[in-house]
């Protein structure tokens, strides 16, 4: 347990120093994209609720709302998985039968 905490602290120090800065920045862009897609999905659902559309315009708006919702879910999950990968400390080295120095 204590070893995991030390590795976690080391990983946080590495991230603060700028290790994997490009991956962190790319993931921040994914979170922003998720927020925009989710906001647009909510907005399109609000339009469907407030404005009574008929015919193909209603179907197009429903399709857009569904597409935005699914896209937001995919990008959000991707960003979440990437965030958990970036925050995870390096694995502990497995024990060796013979301890030879390299």
TIMI-2910 file (N, C-alpha, C, CB; in pm, 1 decimal, decimal comma, always signed):
<rs>
+----------+----------+----------+----------+----------+----------+----------+----------+----------+----------+----------+----------+------+
!      n_x !      n_y !      n_z !     ca_x !     ca_y !     ca_z !      c_x !      c_y !      c_z !     cb_x !     cb_y !     cb_z ! resn !
+----------+----------+----------+----------+----------+----------+----------+----------+----------+----------+----------+----------+------+
!    +82,5 !   -118,3 !     +0,0 !     +0,0 !     +0,0 !     +0,0 !    +87,2 !   +124,9 !     +0,0 !    -94,0 !     -0,4 !   +120,1 !  Unk !
!   +187,1 !   +126,7 !    +86,9 !   +274,2 !   +242,7 !    +96,4 !   +351,8 !   +260,9 !    -34,4 !   +371,1 !   +228,1 !   +215,7 !  Unk !
!   +392,3 !   +150,5 !    -95,7 !   +465,6 !   +156,8 !   -221,1 !   +379,5 !   +218,7 !   -330,8 !   +512,5 !    +17,1 !   -262,7 !  Unk !
!   +251,0 !   +182,6 !   -335,3 !   +161,1 !   +239,9 !   -434,5 !   +149,8 !   +390,7 !   -414,1 !    +22,2 !   +173,7 !   -426,7 !  Unk !
!   +140,5 !   +435,1 !   -290,0 !   +128,8 !   +577,4 !   -260,6 !   +254,7 !   +652,2 !   -306,7 !   +105,1 !   +599,4 !   -109,3 !  Unk !
!   +370,3 !   +594,6 !   -283,4 !   +494,7 !   +658,0 !   -327,5 !   +501,1 !   +666,2 !   -480,2 !   +616,2 !   +580,5 !   -273,5 !  Unk !
!   +461,0 !   +559,1 !   -547,3 !   +460,8 !   +561,6 !   -694,0 !   +360,0 !   +664,0 !   -747,1 !   +428,5 !   +421,5 !   -750,1 !  Unk !
!   +245,1 !   +677,0 !   -679,9 !   +144,2 !   +775,4 !   -719,9 !   +199,0 !   +917,9 !   -702,8 !    +14,1 !   +757,0 !   -636,7 !  Unk !
!   +266,2 !   +943,6 !   -593,7 !   +325,8 !  +1075,5 !   -571,0 !   +432,8 !  +1105,5 !   -675,9 !   +386,4 !  +1083,6 !   -429,6 !  Unk !
!   +511,8 !  +1005,6 !   -709,9 !   +614,5 !  +1023,7 !   -812,5 !   +550,5 !  +1055,1 !   -947,0 !   +702,7 !   +898,2 !   -823,7 !  Unk !
!   +441,1 !   +987,2 !   -979,4 !   +372,3 !  +1013,5 !  -1106,3 !   +317,5 !  +1156,1 !  -1109,6 !   +258,1 !   +912,2 !  -1127,9 !  Unk !
!   +261,9 !  +1203,9 !   -999,2 !   +211,2 !  +1340,6 !   -993,9 !   +324,5 !  +1441,4 !  -1010,2 !   +137,3 !  +1365,0 !   -861,9 !  Unk !
!   +439,5 !  +1413,6 !   -949,6 !   +555,2 !  +1503,2 !   -966,5 !   +601,4 !  +1503,0 !  -1112,2 !   +672,0 !  +1460,5 !   -873,0 !  Unk !
!   +601,0 !  +1386,2 !  -1176,2 !   +639,9 !  +1377,7 !  -1317,3 !   +545,5 !  +1458,8 !  -1404,9 !   +641,9 !  +1231,6 !  -1363,7 !  Unk !
!   +416,1 !  +1448,8 !  -1379,5 !   +319,5 !  +1524,9 !  -1458,0 !   +336,9 !  +1675,6 !  -1436,5 !   +176,8 !  +1482,6 !  -1421,7 !  Unk !
!   +367,1 !  +1716,2 !  -1315,1 !   +390,3 !  +1858,0 !  -1287,5 !   +516,4 !  +1908,7 !  -1357,4 !   +401,2 !  +1881,5 !  -1136,7 !  Unk !
!   +616,6 !  +1822,3 !  -1372,0 !   +740,4 !  +1860,0 !  -1441,7 !   +720,7 !  +1868,6 !  -1591,9 !   +851,0 !  +1760,3 !  -1410,7 !  Unk !
!   +614,1 !  +1812,6 !  -1643,5 !   +588,0 !  +1820,8 !  -1786,5 !   +608,5 !  +1691,6 !  -1861,7 !   +673,3 !  +1923,8 !  -1845,7 !  Unk !
!   +629,3 !  +1582,0 !  -1790,1 !   +639,2 !  +1452,4 !  -1856,3 !   +502,1 !  +1419,6 !  -1915,2 !   +687,1 !  +1340,1 !  -1756,6 !  Unk !
!   +499,0 !  +1372,8 !  -2036,2 !   +374,1 !  +1340,6 !  -2107,8 !   +286,5 !  +1463,8 !  -2126,1 !   +295,8 !  +1232,6 !  -2032,4 !  Unk !
!   +346,8 !  +1580,9 !  -2140,4 !   +270,2 !  +1704,9 !  -2155,7 !   +184,8 !  +1702,2 !  -2282,0 !   +364,3 !  +1825,5 !  -2158,9 !  Unk !
!   +235,8 !  +1641,9 !  -2388,4 !   +157,6 !  +1635,2 !  -2511,5 !    +33,9 !  +1547,0 !  -2494,6 !   +244,1 !  +1582,6 !  -2626,0 !  Unk !
!    +45,8 !  +1438,1 !  -2420,3 !    -69,5 !  +1351,5 !  -2395,6 !   -172,4 !  +1420,2 !  -2306,7 !    -24,6 !  +1220,2 !  -2331,7 !  Unk !
!   -125,1 !  +1493,2 !  -2206,5 !   -216,2 !  +1565,3 !  -2117,8 !   -290,6 !  +1672,9 !  -2195,4 !   -139,4 !  +1627,7 !  -1999,8 !  Unk !
!   -219,4 !  +1745,3 !  -2281,0 !   -282,3 !  +1851,2 !  -2360,1 !   -384,5 !  +1793,3 !  -2458,8 !   -175,1 !  +1931,7 !  -2435,9 !  Unk !
!   -352,3 !  +1681,9 !  -2521,5 !   -446,6 !  +1617,9 !  -2613,5 !   -570,8 !  +1571,0 !  -2538,5 !   -380,0 !  +1499,0 !  -2685,7 !  Unk !
!   -553,0 !  +1521,8 !  -2416,2 !   -667,7 !  +1476,7 !  -2339,7 !   -754,9 !  +1594,3 !  -2294,5 !   -621,4 !  +1396,2 !  -2219,0 !  Unk !
!   -693,1 !  +1707,5 !  -2266,9 !   -770,7 !  +1826,7 !  -2232,7 !   -857,1 !  +1870,2 !  -2350,7 !   -677,6 !  +1941,5 !  -2189,8 !  Unk !
!   -803,4 !  +1857,4 !  -2471,7 !   -883,2 !  +1889,2 !  -2591,1 !  -1000,8 !  +1792,0 !  -2604,8 !   -794,8 !  +1884,5 !  -2718,6 !  Unk !
!   -978,9 !  +1664,5 !  -2569,9 !  -1089,0 !  +1567,6 !  -2574,3 !  -1197,9 !  +1603,8 !  -2474,9 !  -1037,4 !  +1426,4 !  -2545,9 !  Unk !
!  -1158,8 !  +1647,8 !  -2354,1 !  -1259,5 !  +1688,1 !  -2255,3 !  -1338,6 !  +1808,9 !  -2304,2 !  -1192,9 !  +1719,9 !  -2120,4 !  Unk !
!  -1270,4 !  +1903,8 !  -2368,9 !  -1341,1 !  +2020,6 !  -2423,2 !  -1436,5 !  +1979,3 !  -2534,9 !  -1240,5 !  +2125,0 !  -2475,6 !  Unk !
!  -1392,6 !  +1888,9 !  -2621,5 !  -1479,2 !  +1838,9 !  -2728,5 !  -1600,4 !  +1768,6 !  -2669,9 !  -1402,0 !  +1743,3 !  -2821,0 !  Unk !
!  -1578,4 !  +1689,6 !  -2566,1 !  -1689,9 !  +1623,3 !  -2498,9 !  -1789,9 !  +1726,0 !  -2445,5 !  -1638,3 !  +1534,7 !  -2384,3 !  Unk !
!  -1740,2 !  +1832,3 !  -2381,8 !  -1829,4 !  +1934,4 !  -2326,6 !  -1910,3 !  +2002,7 !  -2437,2 !  -1748,6 !  +2039,1 !  -2248,1 !  Unk !
!  -1845,9 !  +2034,6 !  -2548,7 !  -1918,0 !  +2096,3 !  -2660,1 !  -2023,4 !  +2001,6 !  -2718,6 !  -1819,5 !  +2138,8 !  -2769,3 !  Unk !
!  -1986,0 !  +1878,3 !  -2742,1 !  -2082,6 !  +1782,9 !  -2798,1 !  -2199,9 !  +1760,6 !  -2703,6 !  -2014,3 !  +1649,2 !  -2828,5 !  Unk !
!  -2170,9 !  +1747,7 !  -2575,3 !  -2276,7 !  +1726,6 !  -2477,4 !  -2368,0 !  +1849,2 !  -2469,8 !  -2216,7 !  +1695,7 !  -2339,2 !  Unk !
!  -2308,9 !  +1967,6 !  -2469,7 !  -2388,5 !  +2090,5 !  -2467,9 !  -2476,4 !  +2103,5 !  -2590,5 !  -2298,3 !  +2211,1 !  -2457,4 !  Unk !
!  -2422,4 !  +2072,5 !  -2706,7 !  -2501,9 !  +2078,8 !  -2829,0 !  -2613,0 !  +1973,8 !  -2829,9 !  -2412,2 !  +2060,4 !  -2950,8 !  Unk !
!  -2586,1 !  +1857,3 !  -2772,7 !  -2690,0 !  +1753,9 !  -2763,5 !  -2803,7 !  +1801,7 !  -2673,8 !  -2630,9 !  +1621,2 !  -2709,4 !  Unk !
!  -2770,1 !  +1862,6 !  -2560,3 !  -2872,7 !  +1916,1 !  -2470,0 !  -2950,2 !  +2028,3 !  -2538,2 !  -2808,7 !  +1967,3 !  -2338,8 !  Unk !
!  -2878,8 !  +2114,6 !  -2611,0 !  -2944,2 !  +2223,9 !  -2682,5 !  -3041,5 !  +2171,0 !  -2788,2 !  -2839,3 !  +2314,3 !  -2748,1 !  Unk !
!  -2999,5 !  +2071,2 !  -2862,8 !  -3089,3 !  +2016,1 !  -2965,4 !  -3209,5 !  +1946,0 !  -2902,3 !  -3013,1 !  +1917,9 !  -3055,8 !  Unk !
!  -3190,2 !  +1881,8 !  -2786,4 !  -3304,7 !  +1823,2 !  -2716,1 !  -3398,3 !  +1932,2 !  -2665,8 !  -3257,3 !  +1735,7 !  -2598,6 !  Unk !
!  -3341,2 !  +2043,5 !  -2621,2 !  -3423,3 !  +2156,4 !  -2577,5 !  -3503,1 !  +2215,9 !  -2692,5 !  -3336,0 !  +2263,5 !  -2514,6 !  Unk !
!  -3441,8 !  +2224,1 !  -2808,3 !  -3513,6 !  +2273,5 !  -2926,8 !  -3628,2 !  +2179,5 !  -2959,8 !  -3418,0 !  +2287,0 !  -3048,5 !  Unk !
!  -3604,0 !  +2049,6 !  -2952,8 !  -3710,7 !  +1952,7 !  -2980,2 !  -3825,0 !  +1965,3 !  -2879,6 !  -3654,7 !  +1810,1 !  -2977,7 !  Unk !
!  -3791,3 !  +1997,3 !  -2756,0 !  -3893,1 !  +2008,7 !  -2652,3 !  -3975,3 !  +2136,6 !  -2666,6 !  -3828,3 !  +2004,2 !  -2515,2 !  Unk !
!  -3911,4 !  +2246,7 !  -2702,0 !  -3978,3 !  +2377,1 !  -2706,5 !  -4048,0 !  +2405,2 !  -2838,7 !  -3879,0 !  +2485,7 !  -2679,5 !  Unk !
!  -3989,2 !  +2363,8 !  -2947,3 !  -4041,9 !  +2395,5 !  -3079,7 !  -4105,5 !  +2270,2 !  -3138,7 !  -3929,9 !  +2450,3 !  -3173,3 !  Unk !
!  -4227,1 !  +2284,3 !  -3184,6 !  -4296,6 !  +2172,4 !  -3247,0 !  -4261,3 !  +2166,7 !  -3394,8 !  -4449,5 !  +2184,4 !  -3227,7 !  Unk !
!  -4171,9 !  +2078,4 !  -3429,6 !  -4130,6 !  +2060,1 !  -3568,6 !  -4208,7 !  +1943,0 !  -3627,0 !  -3976,3 !  +2035,7 !  -3579,5 !  Unk !
!  -4225,2 !  +1945,5 !  -3756,7 !  -4299,4 !  +1835,4 !  -3819,3 !  -4225,9 !  +1788,7 !  -3943,8 !  -4444,1 !  +1878,8 !  -3854,9 !  Unk !
!  -4255,1 !  +1666,0 !  -3979,9 !  -4199,9 !  +1610,0 !  -4102,5 !  -4051,4 !  +1582,5 !  -4094,4 !  -4226,5 !  +1701,8 !  -4216,2 !  Unk !
!  -3983,0 !  +1603,7 !  -4206,2 !  -3841,0 !  +1569,2 !  -4212,3 !  -3753,0 !  +1657,1 !  -4121,1 !  -3792,6 !  +1580,9 !  -4355,5 !  Unk !
!  -3796,2 !  +1779,7 !  -4093,0 !  -3717,9 !  +1866,7 !  -4005,5 !  -3710,7 !  +1809,2 !  -3863,4 !  -3778,7 !  +2008,4 !  -4002,7 !  Unk !
!  -3820,1 !  +1750,2 !  -3817,7 !  -3821,0 !  +1685,8 !  -3687,1 !  -3727,6 !  +1564,2 !  -3685,4 !  -3963,9 !  +1643,9 !  -3649,6 !  Unk !
!  -3733,9 !  +1484,8 !  -3790,4 !  -3648,4 !  +1366,0 !  -3798,7 !  -3500,7 !  +1403,0 !  -3806,9 !  -3687,2 !  +1281,6 !  -3919,6 !  Unk !
!  -3469,6 !  +1509,6 !  -3879,3 !  -3331,0 !  +1555,1 !  -3889,6 !  -3281,5 !  +1602,5 !  -3753,2 !  -3318,1 !  +1668,5 !  -3994,3 !  Unk !
!  -3364,0 !  +1678,4 !  -3682,0 !  -3325,2 !  +1728,8 !  -3551,0 !  -3307,2 !  +1613,6 !  -3450,9 !  -3430,2 !  +1828,6 !  -3499,4 !  Unk !
!  -3394,6 !  +1514,9 !  -3455,7 !  -3379,7 !  +1397,5 !  -3369,1 !  -3251,5 !  +1322,7 !  -3404,2 !  -3502,3 !  +1303,5 !  -3382,2 !  Unk !
!  -3223,0 !  +1308,4 !  -3532,0 !  -3099,8 !  +1241,4 !  -3574,8 !  -2975,5 !  +1314,9 !  -3527,3 !  -3096,9 !  +1228,8 !  -3726,0 !  Unk !
!  -2979,3 !  +1447,4 !  -3537,6 !  -2865,8 !  +1527,1 !  -3490,0 !  -2848,4 !  +1510,9 !  -3340,1 !  -2884,9 !  +1675,6 !  -3525,3 !  Unk !
!  -2958,2 !  +1514,5 !  -3265,5 !  -2950,7 !  +1499,1 !  -3119,3 !  -2893,5 !  +1362,0 !  -3082,6 !  -3090,8 !  +1517,4 !  -3055,2 !  Unk !
!  -2936,7 !  +1257,8 !  -3150,4 !  -2886,0 !  +1123,2 !  -3122,9 !  -2738,5 !  +1112,9 !  -3158,9 !  -2966,8 !  +1018,0 !  -3200,4 !  Unk !
!  -2701,6 !  +1166,6 !  -3274,7 !  -2561,2 !  +1164,0 !  -3317,4 !  -2472,1 !  +1238,3 !  -3217,9 !  -2546,7 !  +1225,9 !  -3457,5 !  Unk !
!  -2514,6 !  +1356,4 !  -3174,4 !  -2435,3 !  +1433,7 !  -3079,2 !  -2424,7 !  +1362,3 !  -2944,7 !  -2496,2 !  +1572,4 !  -3059,9 !  Unk !
!  -2532,2 !  +1299,0 !  -2901,2 !  -2529,5 !  +1227,5 !  -2773,9 !  -2433,9 !  +1108,3 !  -2778,5 !  -2670,1 !  +1180,3 !  -2737,2 !  Unk !
!  -2441,8 !  +1030,9 !  -2884,4 !  -2353,5 !   +914,8 !  -2898,3 !  -2208,6 !   +959,1 !  -2912,5 !  -2395,0 !   +829,4 !  -3019,4 !  Unk !
!  -2185,0 !  +1063,5 !  -2991,1 !  -2048,8 !  +1115,3 !  -3007,3 !  -1993,0 !  +1165,6 !  -2875,3 !  -2046,3 !  +1227,5 !  -3111,0 !  Unk !
!  -2075,6 !  +1236,1 !  -2798,2 !  -2031,1 !  +1286,1 !  -2667,5 !  -1997,7 !  +1170,3 !  -2574,0 !  -2139,3 !  +1375,9 !  -2604,0 !  Unk !
!  -2078,1 !  +1065,5 !  -2576,6 !  -2052,3 !   +949,6 !  -2491,1 !  -1920,5 !   +881,8 !  -2529,1 !  -2168,5 !   +849,1 !  -2500,8 !  Unk !
!  -1894,4 !   +867,7 !  -2657,4 !  -1771,0 !   +803,0 !  -2702,7 !  -1649,2 !   +887,2 !  -2666,6 !  -1775,4 !   +778,8 !  -2854,5 !  Unk !
!  -1654,0 !  +1017,1 !  -2695,6 !  -1539,8 !  +1104,2 !  -2666,2 !  -1519,2 !  +1115,7 !  -2515,6 !  -1560,4 !  +1244,2 !  -2728,2 !  Unk !
!  -1627,4 !  +1122,4 !  -2439,1 !  -1615,5 !  +1130,1 !  -2293,6 !  -1553,5 !  +1004,6 !  -2235,2 !  -1751,3 !  +1153,9 !  -2231,0 !  Unk !
!  -1592,1 !   +890,3 !  -2284,8 !  -1534,4 !   +764,4 !  -2236,0 !  -1386,7 !   +754,9 !  -2271,7 !  -1610,4 !   +644,1 !  -2294,2 !  Unk !
!  -1353,9 !   +797,7 !  -2393,9 !  -1215,9 !   +796,9 !  -2439,3 !  -1130,1 !   +887,4 !  -2349,7 !  -1207,4 !   +842,2 !  -2586,7 !  Unk !
!  -1179,9 !  +1006,8 !  -2323,3 !  -1106,0 !  +1100,0 !  -2237,4 !  -1092,9 !  +1045,7 !  -2095,7 !  -1175,3 !  +1236,8 !  -2234,7 !  Unk !
!  -1196,9 !   +980,2 !  -2046,6 !  -1192,7 !   +923,1 !  -1912,1 !  -1088,7 !   +810,9 !  -1902,4 !  -1331,3 !   +869,9 !  -1872,8 !  Unk !
!  -1086,4 !   +723,6 !  -2002,0 !   -987,6 !   +615,3 !  -2002,4 !   -846,1 !   +669,2 !  -2014,6 !  -1015,9 !   +517,8 !  -2116,3 !  Unk !
!   -828,8 !   +770,6 !  -2099,0 !   -696,2 !   +830,6 !  -2114,6 !   -652,2 !   +898,6 !  -1984,9 !   -696,3 !   +932,2 !  -2230,6 !  Unk !
!   -746,7 !   +964,0 !  -1915,4 !   -714,8 !  +1029,5 !  -1789,1 !   -672,7 !   +927,7 !  -1683,6 !   -834,7 !  +1110,4 !  -1739,4 !  Unk !
!   -742,9 !   +816,5 !  -1677,2 !   -704,9 !   +714,3 !  -1579,1 !   -568,7 !   +653,6 !  -1612,7 !   -811,8 !   +603,9 !  -1573,0 !  Unk !
!   -536,9 !   +641,4 !  -1741,4 !   -405,3 !   +592,7 !  -1782,2 !   -296,6 !   +691,6 !  -1744,1 !   -402,0 !   +566,6 !  -1932,8 !  Unk !
!   -322,7 !   +820,4 !  -1765,1 !   -222,2 !   +921,3 !  -1734,0 !   -199,4 !   +935,5 !  -1584,2 !   -262,8 !  +1054,5 !  -1792,2 !  Unk !
!   -302,2 !   +914,8 !  -1504,8 !   -289,6 !   +930,0 !  -1360,1 !   -234,0 !   +806,1 !  -1291,0 !   -423,2 !   +963,8 !  -1301,3 !  Unk !
!   -233,1 !   +694,2 !  -1361,5 !   -188,7 !   +568,7 !  -1300,6 !    -36,7 !   +567,9 !  -1287,2 !   -236,0 !   +447,4 !  -1384,2 !  Unk !
!    +14,9 !   +532,0 !  -1170,6 !   +160,7 !   +526,5 !  -1155,5 !   +218,7 !   +407,2 !  -1230,5 !   +199,2 !   +519,1 !  -1006,8 !  Unk !
!   +348,3 !   +413,0 !  -1250,9 !   +416,0 !   +301,0 !  -1315,7 !   +400,2 !   +175,5 !  -1230,8 !   +565,8 !   +332,7 !  -1338,6 !  Unk !
!   +389,4 !    +59,3 !  -1294,4 !   +372,7 !    -63,9 !  -1216,1 !   +497,7 !    -95,8 !  -1135,6 !   +338,8 !   -181,5 !  -1308,1 !  Unk !
!   +473,9 !   -165,8 !  -1027,7 !   +584,7 !   -208,7 !   -942,8 !   +662,1 !   -317,8 !  -1015,5 !   +533,8 !   -259,4 !   -804,3 !  Unk !
!   +793,4 !   -313,6 !  -1001,3 !   +876,1 !   -413,7 !  -1066,5 !   +853,9 !   -548,8 !   -999,9 !  +1025,2 !   -374,0 !  -1061,5 !  Unk !
!   +830,9 !   -652,9 !  -1078,9 !   +806,1 !   -784,3 !  -1019,5 !   +931,6 !   -837,4 !   -951,3 !   +757,9 !   -883,6 !  -1126,4 !  Unk !
!   +913,4 !   -921,9 !   -851,9 !  +1030,8 !   -978,6 !   -784,6 !  +1107,7 !  -1070,4 !   -879,6 !   +988,6 !  -1056,4 !   -657,5 !  Unk !
!  +1237,5 !  -1074,1 !   -857,9 !  +1322,7 !  -1158,8 !   -941,8 !  +1379,1 !  -1272,2 !   -857,9 !  +1437,5 !  -1076,4 !  -1006,3 !  Unk !
!  +1400,9 !  -1381,7 !   -923,0 !  +1459,0 !  -1495,9 !   -855,2 !  +1606,0 !  -1469,3 !   -823,4 !  +1444,3 !  -1622,5 !   -940,7 !  Unk !
!  +1678,3 !  -1415,4 !   -922,2 !  +1818,5 !  -1377,9 !   -903,1 !  +1828,4 !  -1228,7 !   -926,5 !  +1914,5 !  -1457,5 !   -999,2 !  Unk !
!  +1893,8 !  -1160,7 !   -837,6 !  +1907,3 !  -1016,0 !   -850,0 !  +2043,7 !   -984,3 !   -908,6 !  +1888,4 !   -945,7 !   -713,0 !  Unk !
!  +2045,2 !   -973,8 !  -1040,1 !  +2167,2 !   -937,9 !  -1110,1 !  +2158,6 !   -792,0 !  -1149,0 !  +2189,7 !  -1027,6 !  -1234,5 !  Unk !
!  +2264,8 !   -725,1 !  -1137,1 !  +2271,6 !   -584,5 !  -1174,4 !  +2298,5 !   -574,3 !  -1324,3 !  +2381,5 !   -510,2 !  -1092,8 !  Unk !
!  +2234,8 !   -480,9 !  -1385,9 !  +2260,0 !   -459,3 !  -1529,5 !  +2350,5 !   -342,2 !  -1548,4 !  +2129,9 !   -437,3 !  -1606,7 !  Unk !
+----------+----------+----------+----------+----------+----------+----------+----------+----------+----------+----------+----------+------+
</rs>
